[in-house]
Amino acid sequence: MISTDKIKEYISTGYYKDKAGGYGIQDKNFNFIDKYYGCYENILGLPTCLLIKMINNFDLVKKINFSQCIGEYE
């Protein structure tokens, strides 16, 4: 259980304003999460575990060299 004082302290920081759901799990100053299930990076916002599986399924790693994309739009 989270104390009311800790919740008030968190709200006073304003960290919640740009977070989906009002909390960012990556914030180590306010560690409200004891346990989670699944891909941590998916919780952060990008399902990299799934993305890697999808890329591997389409064999894109051999077809696309991601480092070649750097500077393409500069």
N, CA, C, O and CB atoms as a CASP TS submission, in Angstrom:
PFRMAT TS
TARGET T0000
AUTHOR 0000-0000-0000
METHOD Language model
MODEL 1
PARENT N/A
ATOM      1  N   MET     1       0.832  -1.171   0.000  1.00  0.00           N
ATOM      2  CA  MET     1       0.000   0.000   0.000  1.00  0.00           C
ATOM      3  C   MET     1       0.887   1.248   0.000  1.00  0.00           C
ATOM      4  O   MET     1       1.921   1.292   0.666  1.00  0.00           O
ATOM      5  CB  MET     1      -0.952  -0.010   1.210  1.00  0.00           C
ATOM      6  N   ILE     2       0.469   2.240  -0.746  1.00  0.00           N
ATOM      7  CA  ILE     2       1.214   3.489  -0.853  1.00  0.00           C
ATOM      8  C   ILE     2       0.602   4.503   0.107  1.00  0.00           C
ATOM      9  O   ILE     2      -0.615   4.684   0.148  1.00  0.00           O
ATOM     10  CB  ILE     2       1.206   4.029  -2.317  1.00  0.00           C
ATOM     11  N   SER     3       1.457   5.154   0.870  1.00  0.00           N
ATOM     12  CA  SER     3       0.955   6.130   1.841  1.00  0.00           C
ATOM     13  C   SER     3       0.445   7.386   1.127  1.00  0.00           C
ATOM     14  O   SER     3       0.892   7.721   0.030  1.00  0.00           O
ATOM     15  CB  SER     3       2.063   6.503   2.857  1.00  0.00           C
ATOM     16  N   THR     4      -0.482   8.055   1.763  1.00  0.00           N
ATOM     17  CA  THR     4      -1.030   9.305   1.236  1.00  0.00           C
ATOM     18  C   THR     4       0.070  10.352   1.099  1.00  0.00           C
ATOM     19  O   THR     4       0.078  11.124   0.140  1.00  0.00           O
ATOM     20  CB  THR     4      -2.157   9.831   2.144  1.00  0.00           C
ATOM     21  N   ASP     5       0.988  10.382   2.045  1.00  0.00           N
ATOM     22  CA  ASP     5       2.096  11.337   1.984  1.00  0.00           C
ATOM     23  C   ASP     5       2.971  11.097   0.755  1.00  0.00           C
ATOM     24  O   ASP     5       3.394  12.044   0.091  1.00  0.00           O
ATOM     25  CB  ASP     5       2.945  11.246   3.255  1.00  0.00           C
ATOM     26  N   LYS     6       3.237   9.833   0.461  1.00  0.00           N
ATOM     27  CA  LYS     6       4.058   9.500  -0.715  1.00  0.00           C
ATOM     28  C   LYS     6       3.331   9.889  -2.008  1.00  0.00           C
ATOM     29  O   LYS     6       3.960  10.385  -2.943  1.00  0.00           O
ATOM     30  CB  LYS     6       4.399   7.983  -0.730  1.00  0.00           C
ATOM     31  N   ILE     7       2.043   9.672  -2.065  1.00  0.00           N
ATOM     32  CA  ILE     7       1.248  10.061  -3.238  1.00  0.00           C
ATOM     33  C   ILE     7       1.269  11.581  -3.397  1.00  0.00           C
ATOM     34  O   ILE     7       1.448  12.080  -4.508  1.00  0.00           O
ATOM     35  CB  ILE     7      -0.218   9.548  -3.110  1.00  0.00           C
ATOM     36  N   LYS     8       1.093  12.310  -2.320  1.00  0.00           N
ATOM     37  CA  LYS     8       1.120  13.772  -2.383  1.00  0.00           C
ATOM     38  C   LYS     8       2.493  14.275  -2.827  1.00  0.00           C
ATOM     39  O   LYS     8       2.591  15.222  -3.606  1.00  0.00           O
ATOM     40  CB  LYS     8       0.754  14.375  -1.016  1.00  0.00           C
ATOM     41  N   GLU     9       3.539  13.641  -2.332  1.00  0.00           N
ATOM     42  CA  GLU     9       4.899  14.019  -2.724  1.00  0.00           C
ATOM     43  C   GLU     9       5.096  13.794  -4.224  1.00  0.00           C
ATOM     44  O   GLU     9       5.673  14.634  -4.914  1.00  0.00           O
ATOM     45  CB  GLU     9       5.948  13.212  -1.915  1.00  0.00           C
ATOM     46  N   TYR    10       4.615  12.664  -4.716  1.00  0.00           N
ATOM     47  CA  TYR    10       4.720  12.358  -6.145  1.00  0.00           C
ATOM     48  C   TYR    10       3.949  13.376  -6.987  1.00  0.00           C
ATOM     49  O   TYR    10       4.467  13.862  -7.993  1.00  0.00           O
ATOM     50  CB  TYR    10       4.197  10.940  -6.427  1.00  0.00           C
ATOM     51  N   ILE    11       2.744  13.696  -6.595  1.00  0.00           N
ATOM     52  CA  ILE    11       1.920  14.658  -7.328  1.00  0.00           C
ATOM     53  C   ILE    11       2.594  16.036  -7.354  1.00  0.00           C
ATOM     54  O   ILE    11       2.535  16.743  -8.359  1.00  0.00           O
ATOM     55  CB  ILE    11       0.514  14.760  -6.692  1.00  0.00           C
ATOM     56  N   SER    12       3.226  16.403  -6.252  1.00  0.00           N
ATOM     57  CA  SER    12       3.871  17.721  -6.183  1.00  0.00           C
ATOM     58  C   SER    12       5.048  17.848  -7.146  1.00  0.00           C
ATOM     59  O   SER    12       5.435  18.967  -7.484  1.00  0.00           O
ATOM     60  CB  SER    12       4.347  17.992  -4.767  1.00  0.00           C
ATOM     61  N   THR    13       5.622  16.747  -7.593  1.00  0.00           N
ATOM     62  CA  THR    13       6.750  16.798  -8.533  1.00  0.00           C
ATOM     63  C   THR    13       6.299  17.132  -9.949  1.00  0.00           C
ATOM     64  O   THR    13       7.071  17.692 -10.727  1.00  0.00           O
ATOM     65  CB  THR    13       7.493  15.468  -8.534  1.00  0.00           C
ATOM     66  N   GLY    14       5.054  16.794 -10.294  1.00  0.00           N
ATOM     67  CA  GLY    14       4.560  17.013 -11.652  1.00  0.00           C
ATOM     68  C   GLY    14       4.964  15.933 -12.630  1.00  0.00           C
ATOM     69  O   GLY    14       4.641  16.034 -13.813  1.00  0.00           O
ATOM     70  N   TYR    15       5.667  14.892 -12.174  1.00  0.00           N
ATOM     71  CA  TYR    15       6.117  13.809 -13.056  1.00  0.00           C
ATOM     72  C   TYR    15       4.961  13.118 -13.783  1.00  0.00           C
ATOM     73  O   TYR    15       5.130  12.611 -14.891  1.00  0.00           O
ATOM     74  CB  TYR    15       6.895  12.782 -12.253  1.00  0.00           C
ATOM     75  N   TYR    16       3.817  13.105 -13.167  1.00  0.00           N
ATOM     76  CA  TYR    16       2.668  12.389 -13.720  1.00  0.00           C
ATOM     77  C   TYR    16       2.108  13.037 -14.987  1.00  0.00           C
ATOM     78  O   TYR    16       1.388  12.381 -15.740  1.00  0.00           O
ATOM     79  CB  TYR    16       1.580  12.299 -12.682  1.00  0.00           C
ATOM     80  N   LYS    17       2.415  14.282 -15.232  1.00  0.00           N
ATOM     81  CA  LYS    17       1.764  15.043 -16.293  1.00  0.00           C
ATOM     82  C   LYS    17       2.009  14.505 -17.698  1.00  0.00           C
ATOM     83  O   LYS    17       1.145  14.645 -18.563  1.00  0.00           O
ATOM     84  CB  LYS    17       2.216  16.451 -16.232  1.00  0.00           C
ATOM     85  N   ASP    18       3.151  13.900 -17.944  1.00  0.00           N
ATOM     86  CA  ASP    18       3.425  13.397 -19.290  1.00  0.00           C
ATOM     87  C   ASP    18       3.460  11.868 -19.350  1.00  0.00           C
ATOM     88  O   ASP    18       4.080  11.293 -20.246  1.00  0.00           O
ATOM     89  CB  ASP    18       4.742  13.956 -19.788  1.00  0.00           C
ATOM     90  N   LYS    19       2.809  11.226 -18.415  1.00  0.00           N
ATOM     91  CA  LYS    19       2.812   9.764 -18.341  1.00  0.00           C
ATOM     92  C   LYS    19       1.429   9.195 -18.635  1.00  0.00           C
ATOM     93  O   LYS    19       0.426   9.664 -18.096  1.00  0.00           O
ATOM     94  CB  LYS    19       3.288   9.300 -16.962  1.00  0.00           C
ATOM     95  N   ALA    20       1.387   8.188 -19.486  1.00  0.00           N
ATOM     96  CA  ALA    20       0.132   7.469 -19.705  1.00  0.00           C
ATOM     97  C   ALA    20      -0.192   6.728 -18.416  1.00  0.00           C
ATOM     98  O   ALA    20       0.626   5.950 -17.926  1.00  0.00           O
ATOM     99  CB  ALA    20       0.230   6.476 -20.933  1.00  0.00           C
ATOM    100  N   GLY    21      -1.346   6.956 -17.878  1.00  0.00           N
ATOM    101  CA  GLY    21      -1.706   6.332 -16.608  1.00  0.00           C
ATOM    102  C   GLY    21      -1.193   7.101 -15.402  1.00  0.00           C
ATOM    103  O   GLY    21      -1.485   6.725 -14.266  1.00  0.00           O
ATOM    104  N   GLY    22      -0.440   8.165 -15.622  1.00  0.00           N
ATOM    105  CA  GLY    22       0.000   9.013 -14.528  1.00  0.00           C
ATOM    106  C   GLY    22       1.237   8.535 -13.788  1.00  0.00           C
ATOM    107  O   GLY    22       1.604   9.125 -12.772  1.00  0.00           O
ATOM    108  N   TYR    23       1.892   7.480 -14.268  1.00  0.00           N
ATOM    109  CA  TYR    23       3.076   6.981 -13.559  1.00  0.00           C
ATOM    110  C   TYR    23       4.039   6.353 -14.558  1.00  0.00           C
ATOM    111  O   TYR    23       3.625   5.629 -15.463  1.00  0.00           O
ATOM    112  CB  TYR    23       2.678   5.950 -12.464  1.00  0.00           C
ATOM    113  N   GLY    24       5.320   6.635 -14.385  1.00  0.00           N
ATOM    114  CA  GLY    24       6.361   6.011 -15.206  1.00  0.00           C
ATOM    115  C   GLY    24       7.126   5.003 -14.368  1.00  0.00           C
ATOM    116  O   GLY    24       7.758   5.366 -13.376  1.00  0.00           O
ATOM    117  N   ILE    25       7.071   3.758 -14.756  1.00  0.00           N
ATOM    118  CA  ILE    25       7.722   2.688 -13.986  1.00  0.00           C
ATOM    119  C   ILE    25       9.233   2.892 -13.892  1.00  0.00           C
ATOM    120  O   ILE    25       9.866   2.362 -12.978  1.00  0.00           O
ATOM    121  CB  ILE    25       7.424   1.328 -14.619  1.00  0.00           C
ATOM    122  N   GLN    26       9.817   3.645 -14.814  1.00  0.00           N
ATOM    123  CA  GLN    26      11.258   3.863 -14.814  1.00  0.00           C
ATOM    124  C   GLN    26      11.714   4.866 -13.758  1.00  0.00           C
ATOM    125  O   GLN    26      12.915   5.011 -13.534  1.00  0.00           O
ATOM    126  CB  GLN    26      11.697   4.331 -16.170  1.00  0.00           C
ATOM    127  N   ASP    27      10.796   5.552 -13.111  1.00  0.00           N
ATOM    128  CA  ASP    27      11.125   6.546 -12.100  1.00  0.00           C
ATOM    129  C   ASP    27      11.539   5.849 -10.805  1.00  0.00           C
ATOM    130  O   ASP    27      10.696   5.327 -10.074  1.00  0.00           O
ATOM    131  CB  ASP    27       9.928   7.492 -11.853  1.00  0.00           C
ATOM    132  N   LYS    28      12.830   5.845 -10.530  1.00  0.00           N
ATOM    133  CA  LYS    28      13.351   5.126  -9.356  1.00  0.00           C
ATOM    134  C   LYS    28      13.134   5.892  -8.049  1.00  0.00           C
ATOM    135  O   LYS    28      13.236   5.313  -6.967  1.00  0.00           O
ATOM    136  CB  LYS    28      14.837   4.848  -9.538  1.00  0.00           C
ATOM    137  N   ASN    29      12.835   7.193  -8.147  1.00  0.00           N
ATOM    138  CA  ASN    29      12.575   7.966  -6.924  1.00  0.00           C
ATOM    139  C   ASN    29      11.226   7.616  -6.300  1.00  0.00           C
ATOM    140  O   ASN    29      11.033   7.759  -5.093  1.00  0.00           O
ATOM    141  CB  ASN    29      12.625   9.462  -7.227  1.00  0.00           C
ATOM    142  N   PHE    30      10.299   7.156  -7.135  1.00  0.00           N
ATOM    143  CA  PHE    30       8.972   6.768  -6.663  1.00  0.00           C
ATOM    144  C   PHE    30       8.677   5.369  -7.194  1.00  0.00           C
ATOM    145  O   PHE    30       7.977   5.206  -8.193  1.00  0.00           O
ATOM    146  CB  PHE    30       7.872   7.795  -7.123  1.00  0.00           C
ATOM    147  N   ASN    31       9.206   4.386  -6.527  1.00  0.00           N
ATOM    148  CA  ASN    31       9.074   3.005  -6.975  1.00  0.00           C
ATOM    149  C   ASN    31       7.812   2.391  -6.372  1.00  0.00           C
ATOM    150  O   ASN    31       7.864   1.737  -5.330  1.00  0.00           O
ATOM    151  CB  ASN    31      10.327   2.177  -6.587  1.00  0.00           C
ATOM    152  N   PHE    32       6.678   2.610  -7.040  1.00  0.00           N
ATOM    153  CA  PHE    32       5.396   2.126  -6.541  1.00  0.00           C
ATOM    154  C   PHE    32       5.098   0.697  -6.982  1.00  0.00           C
ATOM    155  O   PHE    32       4.169   0.077  -6.463  1.00  0.00           O
ATOM    156  CB  PHE    32       4.288   3.041  -7.003  1.00  0.00           C
ATOM    157  N   ILE    33       5.856   0.172  -7.914  1.00  0.00           N
ATOM    158  CA  ILE    33       5.574  -1.145  -8.488  1.00  0.00           C
ATOM    159  C   ILE    33       6.461  -2.200  -7.822  1.00  0.00           C
ATOM    160  O   ILE    33       7.687  -2.107  -7.865  1.00  0.00           O
ATOM    161  CB  ILE    33       5.799  -1.136 -10.028  1.00  0.00           C
ATOM    162  N   ASP    34       5.831  -3.201  -7.209  1.00  0.00           N
ATOM    163  CA  ASP    34       6.574  -4.296  -6.590  1.00  0.00           C
ATOM    164  C   ASP    34       6.856  -5.424  -7.573  1.00  0.00           C
ATOM    165  O   ASP    34       7.896  -6.077  -7.498  1.00  0.00           O
ATOM    166  CB  ASP    34       5.809  -4.835  -5.399  1.00  0.00           C
ATOM    167  N   LYS    35       5.927  -5.646  -8.491  1.00  0.00           N
ATOM    168  CA  LYS    35       6.032  -6.783  -9.390  1.00  0.00           C
ATOM    169  C   LYS    35       5.291  -6.466 -10.680  1.00  0.00           C
ATOM    170  O   LYS    35       4.245  -5.816 -10.665  1.00  0.00           O
ATOM    171  CB  LYS    35       5.470  -8.068  -8.731  1.00  0.00           C
ATOM    172  N   TYR    36       5.837  -6.927 -11.787  1.00  0.00           N
ATOM    173  CA  TYR    36       5.152  -6.800 -13.071  1.00  0.00           C
ATOM    174  C   TYR    36       5.355  -8.083 -13.858  1.00  0.00           C
ATOM    175  O   TYR    36       6.246  -8.874 -13.551  1.00  0.00           O
ATOM    176  CB  TYR    36       5.671  -5.569 -13.873  1.00  0.00           C
ATOM    177  N   TYR    37       4.539  -8.282 -14.857  1.00  0.00           N
ATOM    178  CA  TYR    37       4.598  -9.468 -15.701  1.00  0.00           C
ATOM    179  C   TYR    37       4.745  -9.027 -17.143  1.00  0.00           C
ATOM    180  O   TYR    37       4.099  -8.072 -17.573  1.00  0.00           O
ATOM    181  CB  TYR    37       3.339 -10.358 -15.518  1.00  0.00           C
ATOM    182  N   GLY    38       5.576  -9.704 -17.877  1.00  0.00           N
ATOM    183  CA  GLY    38       5.750  -9.376 -19.285  1.00  0.00           C
ATOM    184  C   GLY    38       7.022  -8.598 -19.532  1.00  0.00           C
ATOM    185  O   GLY    38       7.918  -8.551 -18.689  1.00  0.00           O
ATOM    186  N   CYS    39       7.085  -7.999 -20.684  1.00  0.00           N
ATOM    187  CA  CYS    39       8.267  -7.279 -21.155  1.00  0.00           C
ATOM    188  C   CYS    39       8.337  -5.887 -20.519  1.00  0.00           C
ATOM    189  O   CYS    39       7.426  -5.079 -20.698  1.00  0.00           O
ATOM    190  CB  CYS    39       8.252  -7.164 -22.696  1.00  0.00           C
ATOM    191  N   TYR    40       9.393  -5.611 -19.790  1.00  0.00           N
ATOM    192  CA  TYR    40       9.575  -4.310 -19.128  1.00  0.00           C
ATOM    193  C   TYR    40       9.565  -3.175 -20.150  1.00  0.00           C
ATOM    194  O   TYR    40       8.958  -2.131 -19.914  1.00  0.00           O
ATOM    195  CB  TYR    40      10.895  -4.289 -18.326  1.00  0.00           C
ATOM    196  N   GLU    41      10.232  -3.375 -21.277  1.00  0.00           N
ATOM    197  CA  GLU    41      10.289  -2.325 -22.285  1.00  0.00           C
ATOM    198  C   GLU    41       8.922  -2.053 -22.911  1.00  0.00           C
ATOM    199  O   GLU    41       8.667  -0.938 -23.366  1.00  0.00           O
ATOM    200  CB  GLU    41      11.283  -2.698 -23.365  1.00  0.00           C
ATOM    201  N   ASN    42       8.045  -3.045 -22.941  1.00  0.00           N
ATOM    202  CA  ASN    42       6.677  -2.827 -23.403  1.00  0.00           C
ATOM    203  C   ASN    42       5.934  -1.913 -22.428  1.00  0.00           C
ATOM    204  O   ASN    42       5.144  -1.064 -22.840  1.00  0.00           O
ATOM    205  CB  ASN    42       5.933  -4.175 -23.558  1.00  0.00           C
ATOM    206  N   ILE    43       6.191  -2.096 -21.152  1.00  0.00           N
ATOM    207  CA  ILE    43       5.583  -1.238 -20.138  1.00  0.00           C
ATOM    208  C   ILE    43       6.060   0.199 -20.329  1.00  0.00           C
ATOM    209  O   ILE    43       5.293   1.140 -20.126  1.00  0.00           O
ATOM    210  CB  ILE    43       5.925  -1.742 -18.712  1.00  0.00           C
ATOM    211  N   LEU    44       7.313   0.370 -20.717  1.00  0.00           N
ATOM    212  CA  LEU    44       7.858   1.698 -20.976  1.00  0.00           C
ATOM    213  C   LEU    44       7.242   2.340 -22.216  1.00  0.00           C
ATOM    214  O   LEU    44       7.178   3.565 -22.315  1.00  0.00           O
ATOM    215  CB  LEU    44       9.364   1.619 -21.133  1.00  0.00           C
ATOM    216  N   GLY    45       6.785   1.513 -23.167  1.00  0.00           N
ATOM    217  CA  GLY    45       6.113   2.095 -24.321  1.00  0.00           C
ATOM    218  C   GLY    45       6.414   1.469 -25.661  1.00  0.00           C
ATOM    219  O   GLY    45       5.627   1.644 -26.591  1.00  0.00           O
ATOM    220  N   LEU    46       7.526   0.736 -25.814  1.00  0.00           N
ATOM    221  CA  LEU    46       7.846   0.107 -27.091  1.00  0.00           C
ATOM    222  C   LEU    46       8.103  -1.373 -26.850  1.00  0.00           C
ATOM    223  O   LEU    46       9.039  -1.728 -26.135  1.00  0.00           O
ATOM    224  CB  LEU    46       9.078   0.785 -27.764  1.00  0.00           C
ATOM    225  N   PRO    47       7.294  -2.230 -27.432  1.00  0.00           N
ATOM    226  CA  PRO    47       7.459  -3.676 -27.205  1.00  0.00           C
ATOM    227  C   PRO    47       8.637  -4.233 -28.000  1.00  0.00           C
ATOM    228  O   PRO    47       8.449  -4.916 -29.006  1.00  0.00           O
ATOM    229  CB  PRO    47       6.172  -4.427 -27.587  1.00  0.00           C
ATOM    230  N   THR    48       9.857  -3.937 -27.540  1.00  0.00           N
ATOM    231  CA  THR    48      11.046  -4.345 -28.282  1.00  0.00           C
ATOM    232  C   THR    48      11.176  -5.863 -28.391  1.00  0.00           C
ATOM    233  O   THR    48      11.679  -6.369 -29.394  1.00  0.00           O
ATOM    234  CB  THR    48      12.282  -3.775 -27.623  1.00  0.00           C
ATOM    235  N   CYS    49      10.729  -6.592 -27.370  1.00  0.00           N
ATOM    236  CA  CYS    49      10.787  -8.059 -27.442  1.00  0.00           C
ATOM    237  C   CYS    49       9.956  -8.554 -28.622  1.00  0.00           C
ATOM    238  O   CYS    49      10.407  -9.405 -29.389  1.00  0.00           O
ATOM    239  CB  CYS    49      10.282  -8.700 -26.118  1.00  0.00           C
ATOM    240  N   LEU    50       8.760  -8.030 -28.765  1.00  0.00           N
ATOM    241  CA  LEU    50       7.881  -8.399 -29.874  1.00  0.00           C
ATOM    242  C   LEU    50       8.440  -7.898 -31.197  1.00  0.00           C
ATOM    243  O   LEU    50       8.379  -8.607 -32.202  1.00  0.00           O
ATOM    244  CB  LEU    50       6.473  -7.841 -29.653  1.00  0.00           C
ATOM    245  N   LEU    51       8.976  -6.702 -31.208  1.00  0.00           N
ATOM    246  CA  LEU    51       9.540  -6.121 -32.422  1.00  0.00           C
ATOM    247  C   LEU    51      10.693  -6.973 -32.956  1.00  0.00           C
ATOM    248  O   LEU    51      10.778  -7.217 -34.159  1.00  0.00           O
ATOM    249  CB  LEU    51      10.021  -4.690 -32.151  1.00  0.00           C
ATOM    250  N   ILE    52      11.567  -7.420 -32.078  1.00  0.00           N
ATOM    251  CA  ILE    52      12.683  -8.270 -32.488  1.00  0.00           C
ATOM    252  C   ILE    52      12.174  -9.584 -33.071  1.00  0.00           C
ATOM    253  O   ILE    52      12.694 -10.052 -34.084  1.00  0.00           O
ATOM    254  CB  ILE    52      13.617  -8.543 -31.299  1.00  0.00           C
ATOM    255  N   LYS    53      11.155 -10.188 -32.439  1.00  0.00           N
ATOM    256  CA  LYS    53      10.577 -11.423 -32.966  1.00  0.00           C
ATOM    257  C   LYS    53       9.987 -11.203 -34.351  1.00  0.00           C
ATOM    258  O   LYS    53      10.167 -12.030 -35.245  1.00  0.00           O
ATOM    259  CB  LYS    53       9.504 -11.957 -32.018  1.00  0.00           C
ATOM    260  N   MET    54       9.281 -10.086 -34.528  1.00  0.00           N
ATOM    261  CA  MET    54       8.668  -9.799 -35.826  1.00  0.00           C
ATOM    262  C   MET    54       9.737  -9.592 -36.902  1.00  0.00           C
ATOM    263  O   MET    54       9.609 -10.095 -38.018  1.00  0.00           O
ATOM    264  CB  MET    54       7.764  -8.556 -35.728  1.00  0.00           C
ATOM    265  N   ILE    55      10.776  -8.858 -36.561  1.00  0.00           N
ATOM    266  CA  ILE    55      11.863  -8.634 -37.521  1.00  0.00           C
ATOM    267  C   ILE    55      12.517  -9.953 -37.901  1.00  0.00           C
ATOM    268  O   ILE    55      12.812 -10.202 -39.070  1.00  0.00           O
ATOM    269  CB  ILE    55      12.915  -7.668 -36.939  1.00  0.00           C
ATOM    270  N   ASN    56      12.738 -10.789 -36.903  1.00  0.00           N
ATOM    271  CA  ASN    56      13.341 -12.091 -37.188  1.00  0.00           C
ATOM    272  C   ASN    56      12.433 -12.966 -38.038  1.00  0.00           C
ATOM    273  O   ASN    56      12.924 -13.707 -38.889  1.00  0.00           O
ATOM    274  CB  ASN    56      13.676 -12.808 -35.894  1.00  0.00           C
ATOM    275  N   ASN    57      11.118 -12.902 -37.831  1.00  0.00           N
ATOM    276  CA  ASN    57      10.183 -13.684 -38.633  1.00  0.00           C
ATOM    277  C   ASN    57      10.220 -13.286 -40.099  1.00  0.00           C
ATOM    278  O   ASN    57      10.050 -14.133 -40.976  1.00  0.00           O
ATOM    279  CB  ASN    57       8.778 -13.526 -38.097  1.00  0.00           C
ATOM    280  N   PHE    58      10.440 -12.018 -40.371  1.00  0.00           N
ATOM    281  CA  PHE    58      10.476 -11.543 -41.751  1.00  0.00           C
ATOM    282  C   PHE    58      11.889 -11.524 -42.319  1.00  0.00           C
ATOM    283  O   PHE    58      12.102 -11.118 -43.461  1.00  0.00           O
ATOM    284  CB  PHE    58       9.875 -10.160 -41.837  1.00  0.00           C
ATOM    285  N   ASP    59      12.848 -11.963 -41.516  1.00  0.00           N
ATOM    286  CA  ASP    59      14.240 -12.037 -41.948  1.00  0.00           C
ATOM    287  C   ASP    59      14.755 -10.671 -42.392  1.00  0.00           C
ATOM    288  O   ASP    59      15.593 -10.585 -43.290  1.00  0.00           O
ATOM    289  CB  ASP    59      14.390 -13.049 -43.083  1.00  0.00           C
ATOM    290  N   LEU    60      14.261  -9.612 -41.772  1.00  0.00           N
ATOM    291  CA  LEU    60      14.641  -8.259 -42.165  1.00  0.00           C
ATOM    292  C   LEU    60      16.039  -7.874 -41.714  1.00  0.00           C
ATOM    293  O   LEU    60      16.656  -6.981 -42.295  1.00  0.00           O
ATOM    294  CB  LEU    60      13.657  -7.279 -41.616  1.00  0.00           C
ATOM    295  N   VAL    61      16.541  -8.532 -40.691  1.00  0.00           N
ATOM    296  CA  VAL    61      17.862  -8.186 -40.180  1.00  0.00           C
ATOM    297  C   VAL    61      18.903  -8.364 -41.281  1.00  0.00           C
ATOM    298  O   VAL    61      19.839  -7.570 -41.386  1.00  0.00           O
ATOM    299  CB  VAL    61      18.219  -9.050 -38.948  1.00  0.00           C
ATOM    300  N   LYS    62      18.747  -9.386 -42.088  1.00  0.00           N
ATOM    301  CA  LYS    62      19.706  -9.629 -43.161  1.00  0.00           C
ATOM    302  C   LYS    62      19.475  -8.700 -44.345  1.00  0.00           C
ATOM    303  O   LYS    62      20.395  -8.471 -45.131  1.00  0.00           O
ATOM    304  CB  LYS    62      19.627 -11.076 -43.617  1.00  0.00           C
ATOM    305  N   LYS    63      18.281  -8.165 -44.489  1.00  0.00           N
ATOM    306  CA  LYS    63      17.946  -7.320 -45.626  1.00  0.00           C
ATOM    307  C   LYS    63      18.175  -5.839 -45.346  1.00  0.00           C
ATOM    308  O   LYS    63      18.459  -5.073 -46.268  1.00  0.00           O
ATOM    309  CB  LYS    63      16.514  -7.544 -46.021  1.00  0.00           C
ATOM    310  N   ILE    64      18.057  -5.433 -44.106  1.00  0.00           N
ATOM    311  CA  ILE    64      18.165  -4.022 -43.750  1.00  0.00           C
ATOM    312  C   ILE    64      19.318  -3.840 -42.770  1.00  0.00           C
ATOM    313  O   ILE    64      19.394  -4.513 -41.742  1.00  0.00           O
ATOM    314  CB  ILE    64      16.836  -3.496 -43.141  1.00  0.00           C
ATOM    315  N   ASN    65      20.194  -2.935 -43.102  1.00  0.00           N
ATOM    316  CA  ASN    65      21.251  -2.548 -42.184  1.00  0.00           C
ATOM    317  C   ASN    65      20.803  -1.228 -41.559  1.00  0.00           C
ATOM    318  O   ASN    65      20.863  -0.182 -42.205  1.00  0.00           O
ATOM    319  CB  ASN    65      22.659  -2.417 -42.914  1.00  0.00           C
ATOM    320  N   PHE    66      20.357  -1.274 -40.311  1.00  0.00           N
ATOM    321  CA  PHE    66      19.775  -0.098 -39.679  1.00  0.00           C
ATOM    322  C   PHE    66      20.764   1.063 -39.583  1.00  0.00           C
ATOM    323  O   PHE    66      20.347   2.221 -39.566  1.00  0.00           O
ATOM    324  CB  PHE    66      19.270  -0.456 -38.300  1.00  0.00           C
ATOM    325  N   SER    67      22.042   0.781 -39.521  1.00  0.00           N
ATOM    326  CA  SER    67      23.015   1.868 -39.438  1.00  0.00           C
ATOM    327  C   SER    67      23.052   2.676 -40.730  1.00  0.00           C
ATOM    328  O   SER    67      23.489   3.826 -40.707  1.00  0.00           O
ATOM    329  CB  SER    67      24.406   1.314 -39.128  1.00  0.00           C
ATOM    330  N   GLN    68      22.612   2.117 -41.852  1.00  0.00           N
ATOM    331  CA  GLN    68      22.568   2.848 -43.105  1.00  0.00           C
ATOM    332  C   GLN    68      21.460   3.902 -43.097  1.00  0.00           C
ATOM    333  O   GLN    68      21.491   4.827 -43.908  1.00  0.00           O
ATOM    334  CB  GLN    68      22.368   1.884 -44.266  1.00  0.00           C
ATOM    335  N   CYS    69      20.501   3.780 -42.211  1.00  0.00           N
ATOM    336  CA  CYS    69      19.393   4.734 -42.151  1.00  0.00           C
ATOM    337  C   CYS    69      19.808   6.040 -41.500  1.00  0.00           C
ATOM    338  O   CYS    69      19.140   7.057 -41.687  1.00  0.00           O
ATOM    339  CB  CYS    69      18.222   4.136 -41.395  1.00  0.00           C
ATOM    340  N   ILE    70      20.881   6.037 -40.749  1.00  0.00           N
ATOM    341  CA  ILE    70      21.343   7.252 -40.060  1.00  0.00           C
ATOM    342  C   ILE    70      21.737   8.285 -41.102  1.00  0.00           C
ATOM    343  O   ILE    70      22.528   8.001 -42.002  1.00  0.00           O
ATOM    344  CB  ILE    70      22.545   6.944 -39.105  1.00  0.00           C
ATOM    345  N   GLY    71      21.192   9.465 -40.980  1.00  0.00           N
ATOM    346  CA  GLY    71      21.522  10.547 -41.886  1.00  0.00           C
ATOM    347  C   GLY    71      20.675  10.581 -43.147  1.00  0.00           C
ATOM    348  O   GLY    71      20.775  11.523 -43.934  1.00  0.00           O
ATOM    349  N   GLU    72      19.853   9.578 -43.348  1.00  0.00           N
ATOM    350  CA  GLU    72      19.024   9.522 -44.555  1.00  0.00           C
ATOM    351  C   GLU    72      18.093  10.704 -44.654  1.00  0.00           C
ATOM    352  O   GLU    72      17.806  11.177 -45.754  1.00  0.00           O
ATOM    353  CB  GLU    72      18.223   8.246 -44.586  1.00  0.00           C
ATOM    354  N   TYR    73      17.610  11.197 -43.509  1.00  0.00           N
ATOM    355  CA  TYR    73      16.641  12.287 -43.502  1.00  0.00           C
ATOM    356  C   TYR    73      17.253  13.622 -43.124  1.00  0.00           C
ATOM    357  O   TYR    73      16.525  14.592 -42.908  1.00  0.00           O
ATOM    358  CB  TYR    73      15.525  11.969 -42.560  1.00  0.00           C
ATOM    359  N   GLU    74      18.571  13.695 -43.040  1.00  0.00           N
ATOM    360  CA  GLU    74      19.219  14.962 -42.639  1.00  0.00           C
ATOM    361  C   GLU    74      19.246  15.940 -43.788  1.00  0.00           C
ATOM    362  O   GLU    74      19.749  17.054 -43.640  1.00  0.00           O
ATOM    363  CB  GLU    74      20.651  14.713 -42.138  1.00  0.00           C
TER
END
